[in-house]
């Protein structure tokens, strides 16, 4: 008989030892893996670096076309993240690496890695705006842009008056001032072309350029949007009759070329002839006196049908309109009384005025030779002879 085979249990013991070792290694690896996941998880959600100098947030700009490595380097340099490798790993594992957006970001102090990725994926960029108000001059537009620290470059030339479109524009950090001016100019050209194409046959202007000139005067004469059509109609009626516009803002532009005067108009300035002083020149001035907005242009290009020829301040921020000179004189007298009351003067006192200036009423220039018989002219009122024929339609 064959005897027992010696050593038959050795392979079993060897296999059992290897299995035990594998299980132990697997358990150890699992522990390390769990520890790594926990560590990564804690880094992903843990607070990030504090903003420098105790600031509440850090501004960081990510250029267009930058890859994950460049973005990580920018964030690390700005002190927003602690590790570029951890950022790249987190971006890759979450799929954020394909959705990161360029732009300027405001990262809160201590923002977690997850928060930073969410910020960049959702594109929550900082947005900056600059506004050119209606009726501001091109010199003032240059002032606005030069005061914007986010913009770069100098403006060597002042844009032509009336060539800019008043609006609010989004700007980017590092954008040049010249590029913003170019956008304002393009917007003006595009909008003016559309408005000119929709003009009414009632308009008195003969070209888009004339439309901008007259609209700029309308814009400067009233800040009340609802009044612009009526003011445009008054000026249109005066132009049809060959009457001078006699607009105070045109005097100011002839003096300052677009900056605020900061005081009342002096009598000598009213009498002084400049290319823009419509008390002294016939028709329209050679250029606009400001950058008019849409409503002023629409009012000039589609004026309502009226027979009004005058307007004067009414004390409420708006104006009182009149068809005849007699009506206008009554409106002027009411405005003078309002001025007296505001100044606390008795009814028979002359209205307050800055020495050497004309009180702030449109058409306030005395012309005694033109006073109709029996008409009492308040001090400072302008007398304008009105032709008897009906205004052209």
C-alpha positions as CSV (number, residue, x, y, z in Angstrom):
1,X,0.0,0.0,0.0
2,X,1.1,3.3,-0.7
3,X,1.9,5.4,2.4
4,X,0.7,9.1,3.1
5,X,2.2,11.8,0.9
6,X,4.5,14.0,3.0
7,X,4.1,17.8,2.8
8,X,0.6,17.7,1.1
9,X,-0.7,20.5,3.4
10,X,2.1,23.0,2.6
11,X,0.5,24.5,-0.6
12,X,-2.7,25.1,1.3
13,X,-0.9,26.9,4.0
14,X,1.0,29.0,1.4
15,X,-2.2,30.0,-0.4
16,X,-3.9,30.9,2.9
17,X,-0.9,33.1,3.8
18,X,-1.0,34.9,0.5
19,X,-4.8,35.4,0.8
20,X,-4.3,36.8,4.3
21,X,-1.6,39.1,3.1
22,X,-3.7,40.3,0.2
23,X,-6.6,40.9,2.5
24,X,-4.4,42.8,4.9
25,X,-3.0,44.8,2.0
26,X,-6.4,45.5,0.6
27,X,-7.6,46.6,4.0
28,X,-4.6,48.8,4.4
29,X,-5.2,50.3,0.9
30,X,-8.8,50.8,1.6
31,X,-7.9,52.6,4.8
32,X,-5.4,54.8,2.9
33,X,-8.0,55.4,0.2
34,X,-10.7,56.3,2.7
35,X,-8.2,58.6,4.5
36,X,-7.3,60.2,1.1
37,X,-10.9,60.7,0.2
38,X,-11.6,62.2,3.6
39,X,-8.6,64.4,3.3
40,X,-9.6,65.5,-0.3
41,X,-13.2,66.0,0.8
42,X,-12.1,68.2,3.7
43,X,-9.8,70.2,1.4
44,X,-12.6,70.6,-1.1
45,X,-15.0,72.0,1.4
46,X,-12.7,73.5,3.9
47,X,-12.2,77.3,4.1
48,X,-9.6,78.6,1.7
49,X,-7.0,81.3,2.3
50,X,-8.0,84.6,3.8
51,X,-7.9,87.6,1.6
52,X,-4.7,89.7,1.9
53,X,-4.5,92.8,4.1
54,X,-7.8,91.9,5.8
55,X,-9.9,92.5,2.8
56,X,-13.3,91.0,2.5
57,X,-12.6,89.6,-1.0
58,X,-9.9,89.2,-3.6
59,X,-10.3,90.4,-7.2
60,X,-8.8,88.1,-9.7
61,X,-9.0,88.3,-13.5
62,X,-8.9,85.2,-15.7
63,X,-8.0,85.9,-19.3
64,X,-10.1,84.5,-22.2
65,X,-8.7,81.3,-23.6
66,X,-6.7,80.3,-20.5
67,X,-6.4,76.6,-19.7
68,X,-6.9,75.0,-16.3
69,X,-3.2,75.2,-15.4
70,X,-3.0,78.9,-16.2
71,X,-6.2,79.6,-14.3
72,X,-4.9,77.6,-11.3
73,X,-1.6,79.6,-11.4
74,X,-3.6,82.9,-11.5
75,X,-5.7,81.9,-8.5
76,X,-2.6,80.7,-6.6
77,X,-0.8,84.0,-7.3
78,X,-3.8,86.0,-6.2
79,X,-3.9,84.0,-2.9
80,X,-7.3,82.5,-3.6
81,X,-6.3,78.8,-3.5
82,X,-3.5,76.9,-1.6
83,X,-2.5,74.3,-4.2
84,X,-2.6,74.4,-8.0
85,X,-2.5,70.6,-8.1
86,X,-5.5,70.3,-5.8
87,X,-7.4,72.8,-7.9
88,X,-6.6,71.0,-11.2
89,X,-7.5,67.6,-9.6
90,X,-10.8,68.9,-8.3
91,X,-11.6,70.6,-11.6
92,X,-10.9,67.4,-13.5
93,X,-12.8,65.1,-11.2
94,X,-15.9,67.3,-11.1
95,X,-15.9,68.0,-14.8
96,X,-15.5,71.8,-14.1
97,X,-12.3,72.0,-16.2
98,X,-14.4,72.1,-19.4
99,X,-16.7,74.8,-18.0
100,X,-14.5,77.4,-16.4
101,X,-15.3,80.9,-17.7
102,X,-13.0,83.9,-18.1
103,X,-13.6,87.2,-16.6
104,X,-13.1,89.3,-13.4
105,X,-14.2,87.6,-10.2
106,X,-14.6,88.8,-6.6
107,X,-13.7,85.8,-4.5
108,X,-14.8,86.1,-0.8
109,X,-12.2,85.8,1.8
110,X,-11.8,82.2,3.0
111,X,-13.8,80.8,0.1
112,X,-13.5,77.0,-0.2
113,X,-12.1,75.2,-3.2
114,X,-15.7,74.1,-4.1
115,X,-16.9,77.7,-3.8
116,X,-14.2,78.9,-6.1
117,X,-15.0,76.3,-8.7
118,X,-18.8,77.0,-8.5
119,X,-18.0,80.8,-9.0
120,X,-15.9,80.1,-12.1
121,X,-18.3,77.6,-13.6
122,X,-21.4,79.8,-13.1
123,X,-19.5,82.7,-14.5
124,X,-20.4,85.0,-11.6
125,X,-18.1,87.8,-12.9
126,X,-17.9,91.3,-11.5
127,X,-19.7,93.6,-13.9
128,X,-18.7,97.3,-14.3
129,X,-20.7,100.0,-16.0
130,X,-20.2,103.6,-17.1
131,X,-23.0,105.9,-17.9
132,X,-23.1,108.9,-20.3
133,X,-26.2,110.9,-19.3
134,X,-28.4,112.4,-21.9
135,X,-27.5,116.0,-22.6
136,X,-23.9,115.7,-21.5
137,X,-21.2,117.1,-23.7
138,X,-18.3,115.2,-25.3
139,X,-15.9,117.0,-23.0
140,X,-17.9,115.7,-20.1
141,X,-17.9,112.2,-21.6
142,X,-14.1,112.3,-21.7
143,X,-14.1,113.4,-18.0
144,X,-16.3,110.5,-17.1
145,X,-14.0,108.0,-18.8
146,X,-10.8,109.5,-17.5
147,X,-12.1,109.1,-13.9
148,X,-12.7,105.4,-14.4
149,X,-9.6,103.6,-12.9
150,X,-10.5,100.3,-14.5
151,X,-10.0,101.7,-18.0
152,X,-6.6,102.3,-19.6
153,X,-5.1,104.6,-22.2
154,X,-5.4,108.3,-22.9
155,X,-8.0,110.1,-25.1
156,X,-5.9,112.3,-27.3
157,X,-8.8,114.0,-29.0
158,X,-12.3,115.0,-27.8
159,X,-15.0,113.3,-29.9
160,X,-17.1,115.6,-32.0
161,X,-20.1,117.1,-30.2
162,X,-23.2,115.0,-30.6
163,X,-21.3,112.0,-31.9
164,X,-21.8,109.8,-28.7
165,X,-24.9,107.9,-27.7
166,X,-26.0,108.5,-24.1
167,X,-26.5,105.2,-22.4
168,X,-25.1,102.8,-19.8
169,X,-22.2,100.7,-21.1
170,X,-20.6,97.6,-19.6
171,X,-16.8,97.9,-19.4
172,X,-14.1,95.5,-18.5
173,X,-11.0,96.0,-16.3
174,X,-8.1,96.9,-18.6
175,X,-10.3,98.0,-21.5
176,X,-9.1,101.1,-23.3
177,X,-11.0,104.4,-23.1
178,X,-10.7,104.7,-26.8
179,X,-12.6,101.5,-27.3
180,X,-15.4,102.7,-25.1
181,X,-15.6,105.9,-27.1
182,X,-15.7,103.8,-30.3
183,X,-18.7,101.8,-28.9
184,X,-20.5,105.0,-28.0
185,X,-19.9,106.4,-31.5
186,X,-21.1,103.2,-33.2
187,X,-24.3,103.2,-31.0
188,X,-25.0,106.8,-32.0
189,X,-24.6,106.1,-35.7
190,X,-26.8,103.0,-35.6
191,X,-29.5,104.6,-33.5
192,X,-29.5,107.9,-35.5
193,X,-29.9,105.9,-38.8
194,X,-32.9,104.1,-37.5
195,X,-34.6,107.2,-36.1
196,X,-33.9,109.2,-39.2
197,X,-35.5,106.5,-41.4
198,X,-38.7,106.8,-39.2
199,X,-38.9,110.6,-39.3
200,X,-42.1,112.5,-39.9
201,X,-42.6,114.8,-42.9
202,X,-43.4,117.5,-40.2
203,X,-39.8,117.7,-39.1
204,X,-38.0,121.0,-40.0
205,X,-34.6,119.4,-40.0
206,X,-33.1,118.5,-43.4
207,X,-30.4,116.1,-42.4
208,X,-29.4,113.7,-39.6
209,X,-26.8,116.3,-38.6
210,X,-29.4,119.0,-38.2
211,X,-31.5,116.6,-36.2
212,X,-28.7,116.1,-33.7
213,X,-28.1,119.9,-33.4
214,X,-31.8,120.7,-32.7
215,X,-32.2,117.7,-30.5
216,X,-29.2,118.8,-28.4
217,X,-30.9,122.1,-27.8
218,X,-34.2,120.5,-26.8
219,X,-32.2,118.2,-24.5
220,X,-30.6,121.0,-22.7
221,X,-33.7,123.1,-22.4
222,X,-35.8,120.7,-20.3
223,X,-35.0,117.8,-18.0
224,X,-38.7,116.7,-18.1
225,X,-39.0,113.9,-20.6
226,X,-42.7,114.6,-21.3
227,X,-41.9,118.1,-22.3
228,X,-39.4,117.3,-25.0
229,X,-42.0,116.9,-27.9
230,X,-43.6,120.2,-26.9
231,X,-40.2,122.1,-26.7
232,X,-39.2,120.5,-30.0
233,X,-42.5,121.8,-31.5
234,X,-41.9,125.4,-30.2
235,X,-38.4,125.4,-31.8
236,X,-39.7,123.9,-35.0
237,X,-42.4,126.6,-35.2
238,X,-39.9,129.3,-34.6
239,X,-37.6,128.0,-37.3
240,X,-40.5,127.8,-39.8
241,X,-41.4,131.5,-39.1
242,X,-37.8,132.6,-39.4
243,X,-37.6,133.5,-35.7
244,X,-34.4,133.0,-33.7
245,X,-34.4,130.1,-31.3
246,X,-33.1,132.3,-28.4
247,X,-32.1,129.3,-26.3
248,X,-30.0,130.1,-23.2
249,X,-28.0,126.8,-23.3
250,X,-26.6,127.9,-26.7
251,X,-25.1,131.0,-25.0
252,X,-23.5,128.8,-22.4
253,X,-22.0,126.4,-25.0
254,X,-20.5,129.4,-26.8
255,X,-18.7,130.3,-23.6
256,X,-17.6,126.9,-22.2
257,X,-17.7,124.6,-25.2
258,X,-19.5,122.0,-23.2
259,X,-18.6,122.4,-19.6
260,X,-21.1,123.8,-17.0
261,X,-21.0,127.6,-16.6
262,X,-21.6,127.4,-12.9
263,X,-23.4,130.8,-12.7
264,X,-26.0,132.9,-14.3
265,X,-25.6,134.3,-17.9
266,X,-24.2,137.8,-18.0
267,X,-25.9,140.5,-20.1
268,X,-22.6,141.0,-21.9
269,X,-22.5,137.3,-22.8
270,X,-26.1,137.3,-24.0
271,X,-25.2,140.2,-26.3
272,X,-22.0,138.7,-27.5
273,X,-22.1,137.0,-30.8
274,X,-20.7,133.5,-30.9
275,X,-21.3,130.8,-33.5
276,X,-23.7,129.1,-31.0
277,X,-25.5,132.1,-29.4
278,X,-29.0,131.7,-30.9
279,X,-30.0,135.1,-29.5
280,X,-27.5,136.5,-32.1
281,X,-27.6,134.1,-35.0
282,X,-30.4,132.9,-37.3
283,X,-31.3,129.3,-37.6
284,X,-29.3,126.5,-36.1
285,X,-25.8,126.7,-34.6
286,X,-23.0,125.0,-36.6
287,X,-22.7,122.0,-34.2
288,X,-24.7,120.3,-31.5
289,X,-24.3,121.7,-27.9
290,X,-24.5,118.2,-26.3
291,X,-25.1,114.6,-26.9
292,X,-28.9,114.2,-27.2
293,X,-30.7,111.0,-26.3
294,X,-33.4,109.0,-28.0
295,X,-36.4,110.9,-26.7
296,X,-35.0,114.3,-27.8
297,X,-34.2,113.0,-31.3
298,X,-37.6,111.4,-31.6
299,X,-39.2,114.7,-30.6
300,X,-37.3,116.7,-33.2
301,X,-37.9,114.1,-35.9
302,X,-41.6,113.6,-35.1
303,X,-42.8,116.9,-33.5
304,X,-46.4,117.3,-32.5
305,X,-48.6,119.9,-34.3
306,X,-48.9,123.0,-32.2
307,X,-49.0,126.8,-32.7
308,X,-46.9,127.5,-29.5
309,X,-43.9,129.8,-29.9
310,X,-42.8,130.5,-26.3
311,X,-42.0,128.7,-23.0
312,X,-40.8,129.8,-19.7
313,X,-40.1,128.1,-16.3
314,X,-43.2,127.5,-14.3
315,X,-41.6,126.9,-10.9
316,X,-42.3,123.2,-10.8
317,X,-39.2,122.1,-12.8
318,X,-41.2,122.3,-16.0
319,X,-42.3,125.1,-18.3
320,X,-45.4,127.1,-19.2
321,X,-46.0,127.3,-22.9
322,X,-47.7,130.1,-24.9
323,X,-49.0,130.7,-28.4
324,X,-48.8,134.5,-28.3
325,X,-46.5,137.0,-26.9
326,X,-49.1,138.3,-24.5
327,X,-49.6,134.9,-23.1
328,X,-45.9,134.5,-22.7
329,X,-45.7,137.8,-20.8
330,X,-48.3,136.6,-18.4
331,X,-46.3,133.4,-17.9
332,X,-43.1,135.4,-17.3
333,X,-44.9,137.5,-14.7
334,X,-46.0,134.4,-12.8
335,X,-42.4,133.1,-12.9
336,X,-41.1,136.4,-11.6
337,X,-43.6,136.2,-8.7
338,X,-42.4,132.7,-7.9
339,X,-38.8,134.0,-7.9
340,X,-39.8,136.8,-5.5
341,X,-41.6,134.4,-3.2
342,X,-38.7,132.0,-3.1
343,X,-36.4,134.9,-2.2
344,X,-38.8,136.1,0.5
345,X,-39.2,139.5,-1.3
346,X,-42.4,141.6,-1.3
347,X,-44.6,141.5,-4.4
348,X,-43.5,144.9,-5.7
349,X,-39.8,144.1,-5.3
350,X,-37.8,143.4,-8.5
351,X,-37.0,139.7,-9.0
352,X,-33.7,138.5,-7.6
353,X,-30.8,138.3,-9.9
354,X,-27.0,137.9,-9.8
355,X,-25.4,141.3,-10.5
356,X,-24.5,141.6,-14.1
357,X,-26.5,138.6,-15.2
358,X,-29.9,137.9,-16.8
359,X,-32.4,136.1,-14.6
360,X,-32.7,132.4,-15.5
361,X,-35.7,132.6,-17.9
362,X,-35.7,131.6,-21.5
363,X,-36.1,134.6,-23.9
364,X,-35.0,137.0,-21.2
365,X,-33.5,139.9,-23.2
366,X,-35.0,143.3,-23.4
367,X,-35.8,144.8,-26.8
368,X,-37.9,148.0,-26.0
369,X,-38.2,149.0,-29.7
370,X,-40.2,145.9,-30.4
371,X,-42.7,146.4,-27.6
372,X,-46.3,146.5,-29.0
373,X,-48.3,149.6,-28.0
374,X,-50.0,149.3,-24.6
375,X,-48.0,146.2,-23.5
376,X,-46.1,146.4,-20.2
377,X,-42.9,144.3,-20.4
378,X,-41.6,142.8,-17.2
379,X,-37.9,143.5,-16.6
380,X,-35.6,141.2,-18.6
381,X,-38.3,139.9,-20.9
382,X,-37.5,139.5,-24.6
383,X,-40.0,141.0,-27.1
384,X,-40.3,139.0,-30.3
385,X,-42.5,140.3,-33.1
386,X,-44.8,137.5,-34.2
387,X,-45.8,137.5,-37.9
388,X,-49.5,137.3,-38.6
389,X,-49.5,134.5,-41.1
390,X,-50.3,131.0,-39.9
391,X,-47.3,128.7,-39.2
392,X,-46.4,126.3,-42.0
393,X,-47.6,122.8,-41.4
